[in-house]
Amino acid sequence: MKETVFLIIHGFGGDTSEIDYLYRFLVENHLNVDTVLLSGHGKSKKELRKSEPKDWINSVEKKINSLTLQYTNIVLIGFSMGGLIGTRFTHIPHIKKMVFINTPVYFWNIKVIVKDIFTSLKNKNLEQIKYYGNSLFGTSLKSGIDFLKLLHSSKRLFVHIKTPLLVLQCKNDESVRYKSAAYISNHTSLSKMILYDGGCHQVFKKSPGLRDRVCRDIHMFLTAE
């Protein structure tokens, strides 16, 4: 069997494209890396509405079960909601470390959103306006409630995480208030927290000036003894 694999879990309503930059960075640094597409994700609003938190969790569980047949150790890297899902599996002996990236406890940074929308309108940045429109209307009410249920149940599991944990958070994340990182760090043992000035929620897709630093910090944590 191979020694270690690093499994990256994407976020709510997204797909593996949002963590592709990190995936390629780790592969280029000679690590065994895998990803998983959560049930109902990567398709349509209707398909996401048909799925439930248990389906998203089962997607990761199936992937982990498969990886345990090939690798001795597994490290989980959760982007956004992917971090919440990962909390379900830290009790498994194969799981040796975990990374949270912009993982929500407190969400919607209204101050950042208002400033960003105003700047986007002023600069006629239609792509950014479209991004906020998709964030607001791209998922159904039912899917939003499902996310809140997952968040609520995951918060209770933080105290049970006993593996070494790295918590990363961008201060200008429009979707997640950066005090979420402090909450996670304060409710877990063996955790290290890094806050980044600037950045945004989709740090690997939309923060080219920061993403390499984030990737390097993750790589350092993953490869440390």
VEXNU-777146 format. One record per residue: residue in one letter; z, y, x of N, C-alpha, C in turn. Coordinates in nm, 4 decimals. Layout:
% residues N
rest|n.c3|n.c2|n.c1|ca.c3|ca.c2|ca.c1|c.c3|c.c2|c.c1
A|Z|Y|X|Z|Y|X|Z|Y|X
...
This chain:
% residues 225
rest|n.c3|n.c2|n.c1|ca.c3|ca.c2|ca.c1|c.c3|c.c2|c.c1
M|0.0000|-0.1208|0.0832|0.0000|0.0000|0.0000|0.0000|0.1263|0.0870
K|-0.0632|0.2325|0.0364|-0.0608|0.3602|0.1051|0.0770|0.4237|0.0861
E|0.1087|0.5216|0.1712|0.2449|0.5740|0.1708|0.2720|0.6737|0.0587
T|0.2002|0.7876|0.0568|0.2346|0.8954|-0.0359|0.1105|0.9545|-0.1018
V|0.1235|0.9849|-0.2311|0.0188|1.0551|-0.3046|0.0815|1.1763|-0.3719
F|0.0039|1.2841|-0.3836|0.0509|1.4089|-0.4425|-0.0252|1.4308|-0.5735
L|0.0475|1.4213|-0.6848|-0.0134|1.4294|-0.8177|0.0063|1.5698|-0.8751
I|-0.1057|1.6396|-0.9033|-0.1006|1.7742|-0.9590|-0.1236|1.7670|-1.1102
I|-0.0346|1.8311|-1.1858|-0.0410|1.8310|-1.3327|-0.0728|1.9728|-1.3801
H|-0.1815|1.9900|-1.4553|-0.2223|2.1236|-1.5004|-0.1377|2.1716|-1.6179
G|-0.1703|2.2896|-1.6691|-0.0883|2.3534|-1.7705|-0.1383|2.3413|-1.9132
F|-0.0667|2.4058|-2.0037|-0.0942|2.4010|-2.1469|-0.2276|2.4678|-2.1805
G|-0.3096|2.3956|-2.2545|-0.4374|2.4487|-2.2988|-0.5424|2.4592|-2.1901
G|-0.5087|2.4160|-2.0688|-0.6026|2.4258|-1.9572|-0.6634|2.2915|-1.9223
D|-0.7082|2.2805|-1.7994|-0.7623|2.1549|-1.7485|-0.7491|2.1548|-1.5968
T|-0.8069|2.0567|-1.5320|-0.7882|2.0435|-1.3874|-0.8555|2.1540|-1.3072
S|-0.9445|2.2319|-1.3701|-1.0113|2.3401|-1.2967|-0.9117|2.4466|-1.2518
E|-0.8001|2.4613|-1.3248|-0.7047|2.5662|-1.2888|-0.6229|2.5317|-1.1649
I|-0.6264|2.4073|-1.1213|-0.5556|2.3682|-0.9998|-0.6524|2.3108|-0.8960
D|-0.7819|2.3308|-0.9180|-0.8819|2.2734|-0.8282|-0.8726|2.3318|-0.6867
Y|-0.8421|2.4611|-0.6760|-0.8330|2.5234|-0.5435|-0.7215|2.4591|-0.4624
L|-0.6059|2.4370|-0.5242|-0.4941|2.3701|-0.4570|-0.5309|2.2275|-0.4210
Y|-0.5972|2.1588|-0.5118|-0.6411|2.0212|-0.4867|-0.7271|2.0141|-0.3609
R|-0.8267|2.1013|-0.3540|-0.9175|2.0992|-0.2385|-0.8456|2.1391|-0.1099
F|-0.7523|2.2334|-0.1195|-0.6757|2.2750|-0.0020|-0.5973|2.1570|0.0551
L|-0.5298|2.0827|-0.0298|-0.4489|1.9698|0.0171|-0.5352|1.8559|0.0701
V|-0.6480|1.8309|0.0047|-0.7403|1.7277|0.0524|-0.7939|1.7645|0.1904
E|-0.8295|1.8919|0.2077|-0.8809|1.9374|0.3367|-0.7757|1.9292|0.4466
N|-0.6486|1.9227|0.4055|-0.5395|1.9052|0.5011|-0.4940|1.7590|0.5086
H|-0.5845|1.6701|0.4681|-0.5710|1.5259|0.4913|-0.4560|1.4599|0.4137
L|-0.4299|1.5104|0.2925|-0.3311|1.4473|0.2060|-0.4012|1.3691|0.0960
N|-0.3344|1.2653|0.0481|-0.3851|1.1890|-0.0666|-0.3457|1.2647|-0.1935
V|-0.4425|1.3132|-0.2678|-0.4149|1.3989|-0.3832|-0.4856|1.3432|-0.5065
D|-0.4192|1.3549|-0.6212|-0.4799|1.3122|-0.7472|-0.4431|1.4133|-0.8548
T|-0.5181|1.4130|-0.9636|-0.4901|1.4994|-1.0780|-0.4957|1.4155|-1.2051
V|-0.4523|1.4750|-1.3144|-0.4573|1.4065|-1.4433|-0.4949|1.5085|-1.5500
L|-0.5861|1.4703|-1.6393|-0.6226|1.5551|-1.7525|-0.5351|1.5164|-1.8710
L|-0.4561|1.6099|-1.9201|-0.3654|1.5816|-2.0311|-0.4430|1.5558|-2.1594
S|-0.3903|1.4677|-2.2399|-0.4529|1.4322|-2.3673|-0.4769|1.5570|-2.4521
G|-0.5965|1.5674|-2.5097|-0.6308|1.6787|-2.5965|-0.6749|1.8037|-2.5239
H|-0.6639|1.8051|-2.3927|-0.6979|1.9223|-2.3135|-0.8397|1.9121|-2.2573
G|-0.8907|2.0271|-2.2167|-1.0218|2.0314|-2.1540|-1.1375|2.0178|-2.2503
K|-1.1096|2.0250|-2.3791|-1.2155|2.0091|-2.4791|-1.2148|2.1287|-2.5737
S|-1.1753|2.1074|-2.6969|-1.1796|2.2141|-2.7960|-1.0407|2.2428|-2.8514
K|-1.0313|2.3559|-2.9221|-0.9077|2.3922|-2.9904|-0.8669|2.2835|-3.0898
K|-0.9672|2.2240|-3.1553|-0.9402|2.1182|-3.2525|-0.8819|1.9951|-3.1855
E|-0.9369|1.9562|-3.0708|-0.8872|1.8386|-2.9996|-0.7449|1.8606|-2.9512
L|-0.7149|1.9811|-2.9053|-0.5784|2.0103|-2.8610|-0.4813|2.0034|-2.9775
R|-0.5237|2.0540|-3.0934|-0.4382|2.0512|-3.2119|-0.4072|1.9084|-3.2553
K|-0.4993|1.8159|-3.2322|-0.4796|1.6762|-3.2716|-0.3820|1.6037|-3.1800
S|-0.3549|1.6594|-3.0621|-0.2624|1.5957|-2.9687|-0.1217|1.6523|-2.9865
E|-0.0244|1.5834|-2.9284|0.1160|1.6225|-2.9383|0.1807|1.6133|-2.8006
P|0.3012|1.6734|-2.7836|0.3689|1.6640|-2.6539|0.3835|1.5213|-2.6021
K|0.4099|1.4263|-2.6918|0.4246|1.2875|-2.6455|0.2941|1.2352|-2.5862
D|0.1808|1.2834|-2.6365|0.0518|1.2423|-2.5826|0.0306|1.3014|-2.4430
W|0.0716|1.4274|-2.4247|0.0588|1.4912|-2.2939|0.1456|1.4182|-2.1913
I|0.2670|1.3845|-2.2334|0.3596|1.3123|-2.1454|0.3056|1.1737|-2.1132
N|0.2503|1.1068|-2.2137|0.1956|0.9726|-2.1922|0.0787|0.9746|-2.0930
S|0.0009|1.0827|-2.0929|-0.1099|1.0933|-1.9980|-0.0580|1.0872|-1.8539
V|0.0505|1.1585|-1.8293|0.1097|1.1606|-1.6956|0.1766|1.0260|-1.6648
E|0.2420|0.9703|-1.7630|0.3087|0.8409|-1.7414|0.2086|0.7321|-1.7027
K|0.0948|0.7292|-1.7704|-0.0078|0.6308|-1.7380|-0.0603|0.6505|-1.5961
K|-0.0808|0.7768|-1.5582|-0.1285|0.8055|-1.4239|-0.0254|0.7629|-1.3192
I|0.1020|0.7937|-1.3433|0.2071|0.7552|-1.2485|0.2159|0.6042|-1.2366
N|0.2084|0.5340|-1.3490|0.2133|0.3865|-1.3450|0.0986|0.3302|-1.2631
S|-0.0168|0.3926|-1.2744|-0.1320|0.3483|-1.1962|-0.1105|0.3744|-1.0473
L|-0.0565|0.4907|-1.0163|-0.0365|0.5282|-0.8767|0.0704|0.4436|-0.8081
T|0.1702|0.3984|-0.8843|0.2754|0.3160|-0.8239|0.2217|0.1815|-0.7756
L|0.1055|0.1418|-0.8237|0.0436|0.0177|-0.7774|-0.0303|0.0371|-0.6461
Q|-0.0526|0.1637|-0.6086|-0.1302|0.1946|-0.4885|-0.0492|0.2636|-0.3793
Y|0.0596|0.3337|-0.4197|0.1347|0.4151|-0.3245|0.2838|0.3839|-0.3318
T|0.3497|0.3976|-0.2176|0.4947|0.3776|-0.2109|0.5691|0.4974|-0.2672
N|0.5195|0.6184|-0.2378|0.5858|0.7414|-0.2802|0.4900|0.8305|-0.3587
I|0.5475|0.9039|-0.4546|0.4699|1.0000|-0.5339|0.5428|1.1335|-0.5320
V|0.4683|1.2414|-0.5098|0.5214|1.3761|-0.5202|0.4503|1.4460|-0.6353
L|0.5269|1.5061|-0.7257|0.4698|1.5735|-0.8420|0.4572|1.7226|-0.8166
I|0.3416|1.7794|-0.8535|0.3173|1.9224|-0.8425|0.2764|1.9712|-0.9815
G|0.3651|2.0445|-1.0461|0.3393|2.0878|-1.1829|0.3045|2.2342|-1.1916
F|0.1831|2.2633|-1.2368|0.1441|2.4015|-1.2616|0.1768|2.4381|-1.4060
S|0.2503|2.5482|-1.4254|0.2847|2.5962|-1.5579|0.3528|2.4852|-1.6398
M|0.2988|2.4503|-1.7562|0.3595|2.3451|-1.8377|0.3636|2.2113|-1.7652
G|0.2765|2.1932|-1.6669|0.2785|2.0690|-1.5907|0.4127|2.0436|-1.5255
G|0.4821|2.1525|-1.4886|0.6162|2.1375|-1.4329|0.7148|2.0847|-1.5362
L|0.7024|2.1348|-1.6597|0.7910|2.0877|-1.7669|0.7711|1.9384|-1.7916
I|0.6459|1.8953|-1.7926|0.6174|1.7536|-1.8149|0.6719|1.6696|-1.6999
G|0.6599|1.7207|-1.5782|0.7063|1.6451|-1.4626|0.8542|1.6145|-1.4634
T|0.9340|1.6972|-1.5347|1.0787|1.6733|-1.5390|1.1124|1.5374|-1.5998
R|1.0193|1.4818|-1.6789|1.0442|1.3524|-1.7432|1.0453|1.2361|-1.6443
F|0.9971|1.2579|-1.5236|0.9722|1.1447|-1.4350|1.0473|1.1503|-1.3024
T|1.1323|1.2501|-1.2825|1.2004|1.2623|-1.1540|1.3033|1.1518|-1.1309
H|1.3398|1.0792|-1.2360|1.4361|0.9694|-1.2204|1.3716|0.8437|-1.1637
I|1.2383|0.8378|-1.1627|1.1672|0.7199|-1.1132|1.1822|0.7119|-0.9616
P|1.2215|0.5966|-0.9070|1.2434|0.5849|-0.7619|1.1235|0.6260|-0.6776
H|1.0024|0.6077|-0.7289|0.8823|0.6439|-0.6527|0.8689|0.7948|-0.6312
I|0.9295|0.8761|-0.7202|0.9143|1.0208|-0.7124|1.0092|1.0758|-0.6068
K|0.9530|1.1372|-0.5026|1.0327|1.1806|-0.3879|1.0545|1.3321|-0.3815
K|0.9620|1.4106|-0.4336|0.9734|1.5558|-0.4354|0.9009|1.6090|-0.5580
M|0.9250|1.7396|-0.5871|0.8527|1.8016|-0.6970|0.8344|1.9496|-0.6701
V|0.7228|2.0041|-0.7187|0.6930|2.1471|-0.7064|0.6672|2.2044|-0.8452
F|0.7301|2.3179|-0.8745|0.7025|2.3944|-0.9957|0.6242|2.5190|-0.9553
I|0.5110|2.5445|-1.0214|0.4302|2.6636|-0.9948|0.4147|2.7428|-1.1249
N|0.4716|2.8629|-1.1302|0.4621|2.9474|-1.2507|0.4964|2.8678|-1.3764
T|0.6072|2.7965|-1.3687|0.6508|2.7125|-1.4810|0.7388|2.7936|-1.5765
P|0.7088|2.7911|-1.7049|0.7780|2.8805|-1.7983|0.9138|2.8301|-1.8457
V|1.0060|2.9239|-1.8527|1.1268|2.9121|-1.9333|1.1277|3.0310|-2.0285
Y|1.1019|3.1483|-1.9697|1.0827|3.2717|-2.0470|0.9354|3.3116|-2.0333
F|0.8661|3.3267|-2.1441|0.7229|3.3520|-2.1355|0.6833|3.4859|-2.1973
W|0.5575|3.5214|-2.1727|0.4970|3.6492|-2.2122|0.5681|3.7677|-2.1471
N|0.5148|3.8099|-2.0327|0.5636|3.9276|-1.9622|0.4945|4.0505|-2.0221
I|0.5537|4.1062|-2.1264|0.4899|4.2117|-2.2056|0.4569|4.3343|-2.1198
K|0.5452|4.3717|-2.0293|0.5220|4.4887|-1.9446|0.3946|4.4718|-1.8616
V|0.3771|4.3544|-1.8035|0.2584|4.3266|-1.7235|0.1338|4.3215|-1.8110
I|0.1461|4.2587|-1.9287|0.0312|4.2445|-2.0188|-0.0203|4.3802|-2.0646
V|0.0705|4.4676|-2.1099|0.0299|4.6002|-2.1586|-0.0384|4.6797|-2.0479
K|0.0199|4.6783|-1.9286|-0.0386|4.7504|-1.8161|-0.1763|4.6941|-1.7805
D|-0.1876|4.5610|-1.7821|-0.3136|4.4963|-1.7453|-0.4229|4.5253|-1.8478
I|-0.3877|4.5212|-1.9767|-0.4853|4.5496|-2.0816|-0.5322|4.6952|-2.0729
F|-0.4388|4.7871|-2.0512|-0.4743|4.9285|-2.0392|-0.5699|4.9499|-1.9212
T|-0.5377|4.8896|-1.8077|-0.6231|4.9031|-1.6894|-0.7597|4.8402|-1.7128
S|-0.7616|4.7247|-1.7801|-0.8874|4.6556|-1.8077|-0.9766|4.7370|-1.9004
L|-0.9162|4.7994|-2.0019|-0.9930|4.8837|-2.0930|-1.0477|5.0064|-2.0199
K|-0.9655|5.0645|-1.9362|-1.0066|5.1824|-1.8604|-1.1234|5.1504|-1.7667
N|-1.1168|5.0322|-1.7045|-1.2209|4.9918|-1.6090|-1.3325|4.9099|-1.6734
K|-1.3239|4.8943|-1.8067|-1.4231|4.8181|-1.8819|-1.4376|4.6751|-1.8276
N|-1.3215|4.6165|-1.7974|-1.3171|4.4792|-1.7471|-1.3146|4.3842|-1.8667
L|-1.4328|4.3558|-1.9215|-1.4416|4.2741|-2.0423|-1.3959|4.1310|-2.0184
E|-1.4107|4.0828|-1.8959|-1.3704|3.9456|-1.8656|-1.2191|3.9294|-1.8815
Q|-1.1433|4.0294|-1.8386|-0.9978|4.0225|-1.8509|-0.9543|4.0364|-1.9965
I|-1.0224|4.1214|-2.0710|-0.9918|4.1338|-2.2139|-1.0201|4.0019|-2.2853
K|-1.1295|3.9391|-2.2493|-1.1639|3.8086|-2.3068|-1.0571|3.7051|-2.2732
Y|-1.0039|3.7124|-2.1517|-0.8982|3.6196|-2.1094|-0.7772|3.6301|-2.2016
Y|-0.7361|3.7537|-2.2317|-0.6206|3.7706|-2.3202|-0.6531|3.7267|-2.4629
G|-0.7760|3.7491|-2.5049|-0.8161|3.7028|-2.6374|-0.8100|3.5517|-2.6484
N|-0.8577|3.4841|-2.5455|-0.8526|3.3381|-2.5450|-0.7089|3.2876|-2.5399
S|-0.6231|3.3587|-2.4662|-0.4827|3.3191|-2.4577|-0.4144|3.3296|-2.5933
L|-0.4536|3.4337|-2.6691|-0.3890|3.4575|-2.7980|-0.4461|3.3718|-2.9093
F|-0.5797|3.3564|-2.9096|-0.6444|3.2881|-3.0216|-0.7077|3.1535|-2.9834
G|-0.6962|3.1159|-2.8571|-0.7629|2.9939|-2.8106|-0.6927|2.8659|-2.8476
T|-0.5690|2.8759|-2.8967|-0.4955|2.7572|-2.9410|-0.4434|2.7797|-3.0823
S|-0.4184|2.6729|-3.1525|-0.3702|2.6818|-3.2903|-0.2199|2.7061|-3.2935
L|-0.1714|2.7477|-3.4090|-0.0278|2.7667|-3.4283|0.0456|2.6354|-3.4050
K|-0.0125|2.5260|-3.4515|0.0505|2.3950|-3.4355|0.0669|2.3609|-3.2878
S|-0.0356|2.3870|-3.2070|-0.0287|2.3580|-3.0637|0.0754|2.4465|-2.9963
G|0.0836|2.5728|-3.0398|0.1839|2.6624|-2.9850|0.3250|2.6147|-3.0134
I|0.3475|2.5655|-3.1343|0.4788|2.5122|-3.1717|0.5090|2.3857|-3.0897
D|0.4078|2.3029|-3.0677|0.4259|2.1833|-2.9856|0.4688|2.2210|-2.8440
F|0.4077|2.3256|-2.7898|0.4464|2.3721|-2.6568|0.5928|2.4156|-2.6546
L|0.6355|2.4902|-2.7566|0.7737|2.5366|-2.7628|0.8707|2.4204|-2.7725
K|0.8332|2.3164|-2.8444|0.9178|2.1970|-2.8532|0.9338|2.1318|-2.7162
L|0.8225|2.1219|-2.6444|0.8270|2.0626|-2.5105|0.9137|2.1465|-2.4177
L|0.8983|2.2786|-2.4247|0.9776|2.3674|-2.3416|1.1262|2.3503|-2.3700
H|1.1619|2.3475|-2.4973|1.3025|2.3353|-2.5352|1.3630|2.2041|-2.4848
S|1.2913|2.0960|-2.5005|1.3448|1.9665|-2.4578|1.3486|1.9533|-2.3061
S|1.2549|2.0194|-2.2370|1.2491|2.0103|-2.0911|1.3640|2.0844|-2.0249
K|1.4071|2.1967|-2.0836|1.5157|2.2754|-2.0251|1.6415|2.1922|-2.0086
R|1.6634|2.0990|-2.0989|1.7833|2.0153|-2.0919|1.7769|1.9145|-1.9764
L|1.6576|1.8935|-1.9219|1.6403|1.7926|-1.8171|1.6532|1.8495|-1.6765
F|1.6529|1.9824|-1.6625|1.6582|2.0421|-1.5289|1.7796|1.9935|-1.4493
V|1.8943|1.9845|-1.5150|2.0181|1.9476|-1.4435|2.0136|1.8042|-1.3913
H|1.9204|1.7247|-1.4421|1.9110|1.5846|-1.4006|1.8130|1.5632|-1.2853
I|1.7450|1.6699|-1.2425|1.6513|1.6564|-1.1317|1.7292|1.6472|-1.0013
K|1.7177|1.5365|-0.9326|1.7915|1.5136|-0.8088|1.7005|1.5081|-0.6864
T|1.5716|1.5199|-0.7065|1.4780|1.5188|-0.5947|1.4655|1.6603|-0.5361
P|1.4299|1.6737|-0.4087|1.4039|1.8069|-0.3516|1.2985|1.8801|-0.4339
L|1.3241|2.0071|-0.4615|1.2407|2.0820|-0.5551|1.2030|2.2176|-0.4971
L|1.0753|2.2525|-0.5083|1.0261|2.3839|-0.4696|0.9821|2.4576|-0.5955
V|1.0365|2.5778|-0.6160|1.0057|2.6579|-0.7351|0.9321|2.7836|-0.6906
L|0.8061|2.7977|-0.7331|0.7221|2.9113|-0.6952|0.6877|2.9945|-0.8179
Q|0.6921|3.1271|-0.8029|0.6636|3.2124|-0.9181|0.6053|3.3464|-0.8739
C|0.4954|3.3873|-0.9373|0.4358|3.5192|-0.9142|0.5079|3.6229|-1.0007
K|0.5470|3.7341|-0.9414|0.6206|3.8359|-1.0157|0.5355|3.9038|-1.1224
N|0.4032|3.9115|-1.0987|0.3152|3.9760|-1.1956|0.2478|3.8770|-1.2894
D|0.3063|3.7596|-1.3023|0.2566|3.6591|-1.3962|0.2664|3.7156|-1.5371
E|0.1530|3.7255|-1.6052|0.1506|3.7809|-1.7403|0.2008|3.6834|-1.8458
S|0.1955|3.5539|-1.8170|0.2342|3.4528|-1.9145|0.3787|3.4067|-1.9010
V|0.4317|3.4159|-1.7793|0.5671|3.3658|-1.7516|0.6479|3.4751|-1.6824
R|0.7614|3.5119|-1.7409|0.8483|3.6092|-1.6761|0.9126|3.5450|-1.5534
Y|0.9163|3.6199|-1.4433|0.9567|3.5577|-1.3181|1.1038|3.5174|-1.3130
K|1.1837|3.5618|-1.4096|1.3214|3.5139|-1.4132|1.3275|3.3655|-1.4516
S|1.2145|3.3104|-1.4970|1.2074|3.1659|-1.5242|1.2389|3.0864|-1.3978
A|1.1878|3.1346|-1.2841|1.2102|3.0636|-1.1580|1.3576|3.0588|-1.1237
A|1.4280|3.1689|-1.1449|1.5720|3.1722|-1.1170|1.6471|3.0764|-1.2086
Y|1.6052|3.0714|-1.3350|1.6696|2.9789|-1.4288|1.6541|2.8348|-1.3807
I|1.5316|2.7970|-1.3446|1.5066|2.6601|-1.2990|1.5862|2.6307|-1.1728
S|1.5814|2.7238|-1.0777|1.6518|2.7042|-0.9515|1.8027|2.6925|-0.9722
N|1.8576|2.7739|-1.0616|2.0019|2.7727|-1.0864|2.0480|2.6493|-1.1623
H|1.9558|2.5816|-1.2300|1.9926|2.4639|-1.3092|1.9485|2.3334|-1.2439
T|1.9066|2.3399|-1.1187|1.8673|2.2188|-1.0466|1.9365|2.2174|-0.9105
S|1.9529|2.0990|-0.8566|2.0081|2.0860|-0.7222|1.8939|2.0657|-0.6234
L|1.9196|2.0875|-0.4967|1.8214|2.0658|-0.3903|1.6936|2.1463|-0.4129
S|1.7078|2.2691|-0.4654|1.5896|2.3488|-0.4959|1.5764|2.4678|-0.4013
K|1.4517|2.5049|-0.3738|1.4176|2.6231|-0.2968|1.3243|2.7078|-0.3818
M|1.3492|2.8380|-0.3891|1.2695|2.9274|-0.4730|1.1967|3.0296|-0.3872
I|1.0686|3.0538|-0.4201|0.9901|3.1584|-0.3556|0.9263|3.2444|-0.4636
L|0.9512|3.3758|-0.4588|0.8885|3.4707|-0.5492|0.7810|3.5467|-0.4732
Y|0.6664|3.5661|-0.5380|0.5550|3.6365|-0.4747|0.5318|3.7708|-0.5434
D|0.5238|3.8777|-0.4648|0.4846|4.0067|-0.5206|0.3391|3.9975|-0.5660
G|0.3099|4.0547|-0.6817|0.1728|4.0497|-0.7316|0.1393|3.9144|-0.7909
G|0.0120|3.8785|-0.7780|-0.0339|3.7510|-0.8331|-0.0465|3.7570|-0.9837
C|-0.0835|3.6444|-1.0421|-0.0921|3.6325|-1.1873|-0.0659|3.4859|-1.2226
H|-0.0720|3.4549|-1.3508|-0.0416|3.3172|-1.3903|-0.1402|3.2182|-1.3294
Q|-0.2689|3.2449|-1.3464|-0.3718|3.1573|-1.2910|-0.3920|3.1922|-1.1431
V|-0.2899|3.1673|-1.0652|-0.2876|3.2122|-0.9261|-0.3997|3.1514|-0.8426
F|-0.4372|3.0278|-0.8708|-0.5399|2.9619|-0.7895|-0.6821|3.0019|-0.8299
K|-0.6968|3.0584|-0.9497|-0.8287|3.0982|-0.9969|-0.8509|3.2487|-0.9876
K|-0.7431|3.3279|-1.0032|-0.7615|3.4710|-1.0207|-0.6818|3.5565|-0.9223
S|-0.6188|3.4948|-0.8237|-0.5438|3.5704|-0.7229|-0.5897|3.5304|-0.5832
P|-0.7146|3.5655|-0.5465|-0.7686|3.5228|-0.4177|-0.6905|3.5748|-0.2976
G|-0.6212|3.6879|-0.3137|-0.5447|3.7416|-0.2032|-0.4117|3.6730|-0.1806
L|-0.3712|3.5889|-0.2744|-0.2397|3.5251|-0.2672|-0.2459|3.3733|-0.2615
R|-0.3510|3.3148|-0.3176|-0.3522|3.1701|-0.3374|-0.3423|3.0897|-0.2080
D|-0.3989|3.1398|-0.0986|-0.3885|3.0660|0.0267|-0.2438|3.0595|0.0750
R|-0.1720|3.1685|0.0579|-0.0306|3.1688|0.0957|0.0482|3.0695|0.0116
V|0.0211|3.0679|-0.1189|0.0886|2.9730|-0.2072|0.0569|2.8296|-0.1648
C|-0.0694|2.8044|-0.1351|-0.1093|2.6697|-0.0916|-0.0399|2.6301|0.0384
R|-0.0292|2.7249|0.1309|0.0374|2.6948|0.2581|0.1849|2.6654|0.2376
D|0.2509|2.7413|0.1500|0.3922|2.7170|0.1217|0.4124|2.5789|0.0604
I|0.3221|2.5418|-0.0296|0.3294|2.4091|-0.0916|0.3082|2.3011|0.0129
H|0.2065|2.3190|0.0959|0.1766|2.2195|0.1986|0.2941|2.2013|0.2939
M|0.3588|2.3115|0.3333|0.4735|2.3046|0.4233|0.5869|2.2228|0.3603
F|0.6116|2.2471|0.2319|0.7180|2.1749|0.1607|0.6830|2.0272|0.1471
L|0.5574|1.9989|0.1175|0.5157|1.8609|0.0963|0.5253|1.7774|0.2229
T|0.4969|1.8385|0.3352|0.4885|1.7629|0.4611|0.6168|1.7675|0.5431
A|0.7163|1.8459|0.4964|0.8444|1.8532|0.5695|0.9216|1.7229|0.5521
E|0.9917|1.6854|0.6547|1.0742|1.5635|0.6480|1.1986|1.5875|0.5645
